[in-house]
Amino acid sequence: MDDIFSGRVAILGLGYIGLPTAAVLATRGIEVIGVDVNAATVEAVSRGEVPFVEPDLGVAVSGAVSQGNLSATSEVPEADAFIIAVPTPFMDEHRADLHYIRAAVESIAPRLRGGEVVILESTSPPGTTVQVSRWLAELRPDLTLPHCSEGVPDVYVAHCPERVLPGRIMIEMVTNDRVVGGISPRCAEKAAAVYRVFTHGKVLLSDAASAEMAKLVENAYRDVNIAFANELALVSETLQLDVWEIIKLANHHPRVNVLTPGPGVGGHCIAVDPWFIVGAAPDQARLMRASREINDAKPIHVAEQIVAKTARFKEPTVACLGLAYKANVDDLRESPAVDIVLDIAKSLPELDIRVAEPLITALPASFDAFPHVVHQSAVEAIEAADIVVLLVDHDHFRSLSRSRLEGKIVYDTCGLWRRS
């Protein structure tokens, strides 16, 4: 059965995943209503504008709105399919915070008439999709939900995790394979029909818990490999060896591909998702826990190294290049670069700190308490600095003339200038 969906879609959450999903569906003729609690986001999308930087997204949103296929609102409408794309941060002890998902379910429940499919895209621990079905059953006892019926339910519930790379979302949204896990095979098929509207990759059907776990495994796998590189960087530093040279030589082995070390791991996926596995099986997930601890500790180490370097000067100025969690995006979520600059600012309240992040217009609110941290262009920050710290390997920094760095202490946490 390879049906393709043709009804109305409501997408709850117009963030880095929800809005691109809304755009690709709407540009293919589907009526899409985006829902968000942020009034500024709703107003921006309604005008055909985007509230964050992502290549090609602005054109898609503008076109979909002008064609009348995409609109935005703060109220959940009736629809044939509901996609939940809200945040799932973690709480104390790294447990998943599902209250955004619960709120989304509560807003969907009154709109159900029967026959709809509810799809959870938010990354979540195994069992969350079944919990969504249970919540719907509690809120709508007049409807039959799939977790408690082997027959045809009134509402279908499934999970389809996102698996796109910021900076390439609009490409990978269409080209990547998708995993669709249903509470029942019928649920999986109903959800798959929505993704077949725009997905050129394979649509792989499974059960909901396996789909949830697969997404967590993808990011935990990357986290473990990054942790190896970061630990290798620490070992090399202790032994006074050049980690970049070592990696270059080791990677000439046909079955070795050591990743690039960095100042830590950030973003909404890799820095968060492995903890969901650790939380689900704490006694067994020892390697994943250790990897998380290594990567979480790296920003602290980098900040300590920078503070130590300032002791060489009487009144030093430090230029920190980059605040985003990865190159060429404006996303600061869980960014190790932000943590590093804040740690330095707290440790040295008199230090002159210049921050250059070309993809934002102002420092986030977390810096309001530190007037000695100012936002400048990279050229201005470097010119004033005694110490230059590269925290994010933006292409913008790659193009800087090396002559600007002459006579300054340079701490390249990404190896950008070493590798290029």
N, C-alpha and C positions, 0 to 999 in steps of 0.2 A: 504494500500500500504506500504510494508516493504522492499523497494528496498535497496540494499547496493551498495555504490559507488565503482567504479573500475578504475577511470581515474587518471590523474596527479593533484597533489595539490601543490600550491604555498603558503607558509606561510610567511607573512610579519611581521617581528619582531621575533628575536630568543632569547627572554628573558626568564623569569621564567615560562611563559605559552607557548609561541610560540615554543620553542625548545622541551619541553616535548611532546607537541601535534605532532610536526613533527616526533619525535622518535617513539611514539606509532603507528602512521599511517604507518611509514616506516617499522617497524618490523612486520607489518601484510601484507607486500607485496605491499603496495601502493608506487608509485614513488612520492617522496616529494622533492621539491626544497625550501630550506629555504633562505629567503632574509633578509639582515640586512645592515644598513648604517655603522655599526662599522666594519672596515676592520679586526680588531683583532678577533672579533667574527666569521666572515666568515672564516678566516684562521684556527681558532681553530676547528670549526665544520667540515671543509673540511678534517682535519687530524683525525677526529673521536674523538676529545676532547671536553670537556665542559668548559665554561668560569665561572661557578659558582658552588657552592656546592649544590647538591641535591641527596639523596640516590638513587642508581640504575639508574640514568640518564646516567652516563658515560658509563656503559655497553651497554645500549640500543643504544646510539648514535654511539659508536664504532662499534657495530654489524651491525647497519643499513647502516653506511658508507661503511664498508667492503663488505657488500652484494650488494652495488651499488644502494640501494633504497633511500638513503639520500645524498643530496649534498647541498652546500651553495654558494651563490653568492650575489653580491651587485645590480644586475640588475633583475628586475621583468620579468620572462619568460611568455610565453603562458602557460595556464593551463586550466583544466576543473573546478577546484574549487580554489578560493582564500580565504584564511583566514587571516583577519587583526587582529594582536595581538600586537598592539603598545601601548605605554603609553597614559593615559588620565589624566594628572595632573590637578590641579586647579589653576586658576589665582587669581588676586585680587578679593576680595569679594566672594571668593570660587566658582567662576564660572568655569565650565569645559573648559579646553583648548583642543580643537578638532583639532589643526593644524597638529598633527601627523597622525590622521585619514584622514584628507583632503589630506595630502601628499601621503599617501598610496593609496587613491582613484585615485589621479592624475597619479600615476605610473601604476595602474592596467588598467585604461581606454584604453590606446592605444593597449593593448594586447587582448581586447575582440573581439571575432569573432561571438558570439551568442551561446546561450545554456549553458553558464557558470553559476555557483552559486558563489556569493560573500557573505562571512559570516563575520560579525563583531563580534569578541570575546572581544574586548576592552570594559571594563566597562564604561558605558556612560549614560547620562541622557535620559529619555524617549523622543523619537523623533529623536534620532541620526541616527538610521538605515534608517528611511525615508529620512533623510538628505543625507545619503550616496547614496541612489537611485537618489535623485535630482541632486547631484553633478555629478553622472555618466551620467545622462541625459543631463546635460549642456555640459559635455566633449565629449559625443558621441551622438549627436542629430540624428544620423542615426539608433540608436537602440531604441527599446521600453522598458522602465523600468516599474517595477510593480506598482509604486506609481501613475502612470497616465494611467493605463490600467487594466480593469477587465478581459481581455482575457489572452492568453498565452504570457508572455513577452519574449523578446530576452535574457534578463539576469535576473536571480533570485537573490533576496537580502534578507538576514535573519540575525538574531542576535542569538548567542549562548554563553551566558556568562560563563566564567570559574567559577568553585566553588570548588577549591582544596586547601588543606592545605600545605604550604611549609614544607618540611620534610617528607611529605607523598604523594607528587604530583604523582609519578609514580603508586602508588596504587590507589589513589582516581580518577585519570584520567580515569581509567578503570572501577572502581566499582561504582562511584557516578552516580545518575540519572542526566540527562541533560535536560535543558529547551531550546527548539528551537522555536524562534518566527519569523515568516515570515511576510513580508509585505502582502502576500496573503497565503492561505493554500498551493498552489502549491510551493511557495518559502520555506515554512516550511518543506515540504516533501523533496524537493531537498537537503536542508541543512541537514536534519535528516539522509539522506542516507550516508553522510560522517561520522557522529558520530556512526552510526551502525556498521562501520568497526571494531571499537575497544571497544565500550561501552557495558559493561555487565549490567549496570543499565537500568532503564526505560528512554526512550526518550520521553519527554513530549512536545507536540506541542501546540503552542499558537500564538498570534500575537506579532509583534516585540516590541511594546511599553510595553506590559505586561511582556515580557521576560526581557527587560531592567530594569523595575521597580522591578521585583522580585529579581534580583541580588542586587540592592541597598537596598531593604528591608531586605534581609538576613544579610547584614553587619550592617545596622542601628539597627536592633534588638540586635545584639551582642554588639554594641557600647552602647546602652541604658543600657543593663545589666551590662556591665563593669563600666559604669559611676556610677551606684548605688553602686557597690562595692568600687569604688574609693572615692565616697562621704562618704560612711560609714567609710572608713579608716580615713578620715579627721575629721569626727565627733568623732570617738573613740579617736583619738589623742588629740582633744580638751578636752574630758572628762577624759583623762588619763586611757583609757580602752584598753585592748588587742583585736584588731580587729580580729585576727586569732582565738582566743578563742570564740569570739562572733559568728563568722561565723560557726565555728565547731558546736556550740550548736544549732544555728538557722537551720542549714541544717539537723538536725535530724527530723525536721518537714517533713512529707511525701510529702508535696507540695511546699517545699521551697528549692531552690538551688542557694544560693548566690555565685557568681563567686569570683575568687581570685583577690584582689586589686593588683596594680602594680605601676610603676613609670610613667605611661601614656599609650597611645595607638599609635602604629606605623604600618608600612607596607603600601603596595600599595592599600589596600582595606578598612579596617575598619576606618582608619584615614582620608580617602578621600571620600568614597562613600556617607556617610550620607549627606555631604554638597551638593551633587547633588540633593537630595530630598528637602533640605532646600531651595536651589536656585530655584527649580521649583515651590514650594508652601510656600514661606517664612512666610506668616501669619498663616498657619495651622500647620507647622512642628515645633511647639514650644518645645515639649519634645525632639525631635531629636537635635534641635539647642542647648538646655541646656546641653544635654549629651555630645555633641561635645565640648562645652565650658568647662565643668568639666574635661574631659579627656585631652584637650589641656592645661589646667592650671596646671595639676598635675606635669609635669616636672619642671615647675617654682617653685612650692612649694618644691619639693625634693631638687632642687639646693639651695634654700634658707636655708633649714634645714641643709644641708651639710656645707654651708658657716658658719652658726651659730656654728656648732660643732667645726670648726677649731679655734674658739676664745679661746678654752681651752688650746691651745698649743702655744708656742713661735714661733717655726718654724716647723709646722706639715707637714707630708707627707700623702697624701690621695691615697688609692688604689681603683680604680673604676673597678669593675668586670663586663665585658660585654658591648658591643656596639650594638649588633644586635637588631632588633626590636622585636624578640621573641626568645624563646629557641631553640638551636640546629640548627640554620641556620646562613648563613653568610650575610644575607640581611640587609643592613643598611638603607633602604629607610624609610623616615619619622620616624626614630627611636627616641623615647624619651630619650634613654640612650645617644645618640650622643648630643642631645640638652642639657641634664643635664651637661655633662662634659664640653661642650663649654661654658655654662653659668657660671660654676664655674671658668673656666680658664679666662674668661673675668672679672669676679668680683674680682679675686685674682691673678693678674699677676705674683706674686712672689711665689705662692704656688707650692710645689713639687707634681705633679700629676702623678701617675703611672696607666696606663690603661692596663687591661688584657682582650683581646678578642681572644680566642684560634682558632677561625675559619677564621681569616684574617691574612695576613703576615705583613701588615703595616697600620698605621693610614690613614684615608682618607684625601684628600687635604684640607678639611675644618679645619684641625688642623695645617696646615703649619705655620700659624701666631702665634702659641703658642708653642715655644720651651720648655716651662716648663712642657709640657705634653709628656710623653714618653710611648712607647708600650713595655710591658714586659710580661713574663709568670706570671700566677696567683701566683705561689709560690714566685717568686722574688718580685712581687708587694706587697703581703701581708707581707712578711718578713720586708720590708722597711717601712711599713705604721704604722701610729698612728691611722688612721681612715680607716676602710674597708667598702666600699659601694657596696652592691650587686645590680646590675641594671638589670641583665638578669639571669634567672634560668636555665642556661645551665647544662646538666648532668655533664659536666666537673667540675663545681663548687660544685655540690652536693656531689661529691666523695672526696672533700678536707677534710683533718682531722681537726676537730674542735679545736684541740690543737694549731693549727697555729694561731687561733684568740684570744688566751688568752692574756689578758692585753691590748687589743685594743678596741676602740669604734667601734661597728659594727652597720651598718645601712642597714638592709635587706629590701629593698623595695618590694621584691617579696614574702617574707615569706618562702623562700625555706628552710632555716635552721630551721625556726620555725615549718614548716610542716613536715620535713623529720626526 
